[in-house]
């Protein structure tokens, strides 16, 4: 889904582009792996930027602090994403 989109869509600081990026992420079949990869990389580098898996840096930080890791991570990510989608 994002492969053909402009990178600026996912790395902008404007509400309109954030909403557009999140809309693309909602329909993406690799949303969970994208989010999980971003969070793992961010944990190692302690830097957060852009929209990944439909979440902004602050949302990913809060999700990471909640302890969503380990063998049940995929199910927890799915639950968190459904909650976020419902709130959006």
Secondary structure, 3 states (H helix, E strand, C coil): CHHHCCHHHHCCCCHHHHHHHHHHHHCCCCHHHHHHHHHHHHHHHCCCCCCECCECHHHHHHHHHCCCCCCCHHHHHHHHHHHHHHHC
